[in-house]
Amino acid sequence: MRVFAALRQRSPPLAASLLALISRAGREQIRMSSSSLPVAAVCQMTATPDKEANFSACTRLVEQAKEGGACMVFLPEGFDYIGSNREETLQLSEGLDGDIISRYSHLARKLDVWLSLGGFHERGHDWTTDRRIYNSHIIINGQGEMVSVYRKAHLFDVELTSKGVSLKESAFTVPGPRLVPPVQTPVGKVGLGVCYDLRFPELSSALQRHGAEILTYPSAFTVATGTAHWEVLLRARAIETQCFVLAAAQVGAHHAKRTSYGHALAVDPWGEVIGDCGGSDVGLTLVQIDLQRLRDVRRDMPVQQHRRDKDFYCGLD
């Protein structure tokens, strides 16, 4: 208070602006906590190979989200760690029954909050013979129970030499065998994808046809691809499916070899960005999920009713 009083004496306009900012933040917090609409927290972090530090960072985000009124928290791809090389990535991996998922189950139960965790470095079914992993998106409910696991289907094998991007996910990752049905959660029915899956509209359309109201793409986009494509892809998926899209993200330098774009986003069914964590800082955005808004958009522009049967779209095959 003494610091604020001194600031008010030295620079009344700056003090007034700061007070207004604090007041707006307080009003927003009250609005979120008092509204009957469910609140989702879309998070942004900078994972490293240090699993303990990553868990501490995620715990702080989940606790902050809960304090802000969120009933479901979305963490990004690689929330558990991002390794600096292939061998480290494999060595740090665990099974679904390992320590990391057990600790997140305990956290969800303690705070009574749902968690979207993806992608988790899950040791594959043939780990002992081939030492390969899945990139898995896990949903844990408020009782700490694992209610769904989706294993990333589309692997990021890309050589963008002009932009300095070279990644071959399939060198150590097994593609998931199938989609999983959307999950009923406190914020709505959530369809699961992971990062590069965002580029395949067939996946989002399939999830929408099976009842998804929210599509989620936890990601670790490169700076080059994020700058060019991240927001436009997320908004496109929202517009064409008339779903909310929630995309938690990695941001900043994970180690000497890798940096992520950030800008964890939330998009509404009309394609408007309703939350953005920016491109530099760890943090989260709290968004209200208004399913009546979704129903209104779908009623006013009934795209799904206008869609032809699948044979029509295969007519050129």
Summary of the structure (lengths in Angstrom):
residues: 317
radius of gyration: 20.4
end to end distance: 70.8
largest distance: 74.2
contacts: 1050
relative contact order: 0.14
helix: 41%
strand: 27%
